[in-house]
Amino acid sequence: SQVHEFKVEMTCGGCAATVERVLGKLGDKVEKININVEDRTVTVTSNLSPEELMEQMRKTGKTVTYVGVKK
């Protein structure tokens, strides 16, 4: 699996919780989620493609941008 980094328009802890909840619906396809509201970054450890992860996060109604794979 790879660690994918995304920029997500988040302004508060509630936003972060929403992102975490929608990613949680992917179950064991997502190994780890790390959210930083101040930097507006979300890193996801997963076997899924960045497109699939972005599609899922867009269900929050937030703007999501793919940054890249973290080494």
FIPA-444871 format. One record per residue: x, z, y of N, C-alpha, C in turn; residue in three letters. Coordinates in steps of 0.1 Angstrom, whole numbers, padded with zeros to 4 digits, always signed. Each point is the difference from the previous one (the first is absolute). Layout:
XZYXZYXZYALA...
This chain:
+0008+0000-0012-0008+0000+0012+0009+0000+0012SER-0006-0004+0012+0007-0001+0012-0006+0009+0011GLN+0008+0003+0010-0005+0008+0011-0003-0010+0012VAL-0013-0001+0003-0004-0009+0011-0003+0008+0013HIS+0005-0005+0011-0003+0007+0012-0009-0009+0009GLU-0010+0007+0006-0010-0006+0008-0001+0007+0013PHE-0004-0007+0011-0004+0006+0012-0015+0000+0000LYS-0006+0012+0003-0015+0001+0000-0004+0007+0013VAL-0010-0006+0007-0004+0006+0013-0007+0013-0003GLU+0007+0011+0001-0006+0013-0003+0003+0009+0013MET-0010+0008+0003+0001+0008+0012-0001+0015-0003THR-0004+0003-0012-0002+0014-0003+0001+0003-0015CYS-0001+0012-0004+0001+0004-0014-0012-0005-0008GLY-0012-0002+0007-0011-0005-0006+0002-0014-0005GLY+0007-0008+0009+0003-0014-0004+0009+0000-0012CYS+0010+0008+0000+0009+0001-0012-0007+0004-0012ALA-0009+0009+0001-0008+0004-0012-0009-0011-0006ALA-0005-0008+0010-0008-0012-0004+0009-0010-0008THR+0012-0003+0005+0009-0009-0006+0003+0005-0014VAL+0003+0013-0001+0004+0006-0012-0011-0001-0011GLU-0013+0002+0005-0011-0001-0008-0002-0014-0006ARG+0001-0010+0008-0003-0014-0005+0012-0003-0010VAL+0012+0004+0003+0011-0003-0009-0002+0008-0013LEU-0005+0011+0001-0003+0009-0012-0009-0007-0010GLY-0009-0008+0006-0010-0007-0009+0007-0010-0009LYS+0012-0003+0002+0008-0009-0009+0005+0007-0012LEU-0002+0013+0000+0004+0008-0011+0015+0000-0004GLY+0003-0002-0012+0014+0001-0005+0008-0012+0003ASP-0006-0010+0007+0007-0012+0005+0009+0004+0012LYS-0004+0011+0006+0008+0005+0012+0007+0013-0005VAL+0013+0000+0000+0008+0012-0004+0002+0010+0011GLU+0002-0005+0012+0003+0010+0011-0004-0006+0013LYS-0005+0009+0009-0005-0005+0013+0007+0010+0010ILE+0007-0006+0010+0005+0008+0011-0005-0005+0013ASN-0006+0009+0008-0006-0004+0012+0006+0007+0012ILE+0004-0007+0010+0006+0006+0012-0009-0004+0012ASN-0008+0009+0005-0010-0004+0011+0008-0003+0013VAL+0010+0008+0003+0007-0002+0012+0007-0014+0001GLU+0006-0004-0011+0006-0014-0001-0010-0011-0004ASP-0012+0005-0004-0010-0009-0005+0005-0009-0011ARG+0007+0007-0009+0005-0007-0012-0006+0006-0013THR-0002-0009-0009-0005+0004-0014+0010-0006-0010VAL+0006+0008-0008+0008-0006-0011-0007+0003-0013THR-0001-0010-0008-0007+0000-0013+0009-0004-0011VAL+0001+0008-0010+0008-0003-0012-0010-0005-0010THR+0001-0013-0004-0010-0006-0009+0005-0013-0006SER-0006-0004-0011+0003-0013-0007-0009-0011+0006ASN-0010+0004+0009-0008-0010+0006+0007-0008+0010LEU-0005-0012+0003+0006-0008+0011-0003+0005+0013SER+0008-0003+0010-0003+0005+0014-0013-0005+0005PRO-0004-0012-0004-0013-0006+0004-0012+0009-0006GLU+0002+0004-0012-0011+0008-0006-0001+0014+0007GLU+0012+0005+0003+0000+0013+0007-0006-0001+0014LEU+0004-0011+0007-0005-0002+0013-0015-0002+0000MET-0005-0008-0009-0014-0002-0001-0008+0013-0002GLU+0006+0009-0008-0007+0013-0003+0000+0008+0013GLN+0012+0000+0007+0000+0009+0012-0008-0006+0011MET-0003-0013+0000-0008-0006+0011-0015+0005-0002ARG-0003+0005-0011-0014+0005-0002-0002+0012+0009LYS+0010+0006+0006-0001+0011+0009-0005-0005+0014THR+0001-0013+0002-0003-0006+0013+0012+0000+0010GLY+0011+0005-0005+0012+0001+0008+0008-0013-0001LYS+0008-0002+0010+0010-0012+0000+0012+0004-0008THR+0003-0008-0010+0011+0002-0009+0010-0011+0000VAL+0013+0004+0002+0010-0010+0000+0010+0003-0011THR+0005-0010-0007+0010+0003-0010+0014-0001+0006TYR+0008+0011-0002+0013+0001+0006+0010-0006-0010VAL-0001+0004-0013+0009-0005-0010+0003+0010-0011GLY+0009-0003-0009+0003+0008-0011+0011+0010+0004VAL-0002+0013-0002+0011+0009+0003+0010+0001-0011LYS+0012+0000+0003+0010+0001-0011+0003+0015-0003LYS
